[in-house]
Amino acid sequence: MNYPICCDKEHHITTLLHKKSVNHNFSDRKLSNCKLTLLAPARDLEVGIAAIQAGADAVYIGAPEFGARQAAGNSLEDIARLVQYAHRFGVQVLVTINTLLHDDEYPRACALAHELYKVGVDALIIQDLHLLDYELPPIRLHASTQCDNRTPEAINRLKQLGFRRVVLARELSLEQIRNIHHATKDIELEAFVHGALCVSYSGRCYLSEVLMDRSANRGCCAQLCRQRYDLLDKDGNEIIDIYGEPIHQRYLLSLQDMDRSLHLAEMIEAGVTTFKIEGQLKDRDYVTNIVAYYRQLLDQLIDSNPSLQPSSIKSIYQYDFTPNPAKTFHRGQTDYFLYGRTQNMANWQTPKSTGEKIGKVVATKHNAILVELAHGITLHNGDGICYGDKGFAINKIEGEWIYPNTQTSCFEGKTGGSLPKVGTVLYRNLDNEFLRSLKAERRIPVAIRFESIAEGYRLTIGEKSATFEAEHQAASNPERALQTIIQQLSKLGDTDFIAQSVQIFDCLAADDKKPCAEQFPYFIPISQLNQWRRELTQI
């Protein structure tokens, strides 16, 4: 599958570098015939379906209660509908029951687990190990990253307790992951590859509870890591940065977003088989864009290595856009601890979405700015522009001049404000044209076989087959009869399938082992062909 990746310069360069490592020789016997899973977040049913259409092999969604994101709970009815839709593509649905529970909540959480099992959920993601003391249904269990899964000993213990997969701590290096892979067996390793980062190890943050009485481990984090702070010495004096400025009211705890798209092959080699995108509160646009981006990268690896395959049904994807992580919520990028501690993890200037770099201000006038745009950048009315933690929406564009809508700006959190100064680097964090193009379709390629038999005709689409009784009516134009059958049976329309091949056999002929090459001796009305095709695709 040859996909365009993105038009953003940084990510384009990243992709080119990535292609150099695509042809890995995955010689590890534990990785032979390895199934890779792209795991996407589902805030709700709509986002879950969008993730599947964009290329997810599995989705995770919040249960009605007891999830680590209180605002991401979903009804059993919606989860059941998502399961039904996902399983059409061989996609798994995982449900989070990953908070720490109070004593009186365990029976209710256990009952919820049974309800989820009844609607067909494939696995539960849990944090509170005491839940294992209750009679859970025979469902797969995955250990949440909040179990602090950092050592082979801990992971082997989780395997003994019945877990089939562990979500590795985000802070692990490649070497540590590799050591875990070789020191454990019969347990799957899942790792985050993209999304927001918590300043606390494994998301086990207690700051919110201590200061705001809102426990992050109970699903109601106050996001204190995205607030401003001063940095003081022991005497209460402001510390000066390398530029001679006091570290005052900066976002000292705000990390950039994780982006490990460059390192997927290395992570597979280290033993990771499930690649998780963070974002249980992210919207449909974000999920569609990011899932499509990683789908393309993983398919490059799969297509280049016979030992690898997707865990869901291999599909054909049609995108009306070029996936680009910088086009949706984006705080910058870091590979975090994958290669050890680095200096690019945090962004002290803003916790907001920065988006893509578009250029810099070269002139100003009363209520407009002149911007030297980067190559390939085109702006539109309504686009969101930011610099640091300030920004504005574009009101209008006249020639090379941009007129900010200061009434909807976020200059220091107030309406109105001064224009950015000459030399200011600008970023676009809202691209309306891109968002309008975000459409993805997923189809399962199927082989179609149509045969004349003694009883009438047999139609096979993929793994489904049906026999239809009918008289054999001679065709006045055998060549046209053949083309009509091929054309009508290929029209799979709004179904989940796309015709990969169509073969027609006359099993009543002397040589019935070869498909008809040029003609078919029987006439079949178009309405009849359409009816048979619809009946079979609805099974």
PyMOL commands that set and color helices and strands:
alter all, ss='L'
color gray80, all
select helices_A, chain A and resi 9-19+29-31+45-54+70-72+76-87+103-118+129-133+145-147+152-160+174-183+201-203+207-212+216-218+224-226+261-270+284-304+325-327+406-408+432-436+478-489+526-537
alter helices_A, ss='H'
color red, helices_A
select strands_A, chain A and resi 34-42+58-62+92-97+123-126+140-143+165-167+188-195+257-259+274-277+308-310+316-319+333-334+356-365+368-373+384-387+390-398+401-405+425-430+440-453+456-461+464-469+473-474+497-506+522-523
alter strands_A, ss='S'
color yellow, strands_A
deselect
rebuild
show_as cartoon
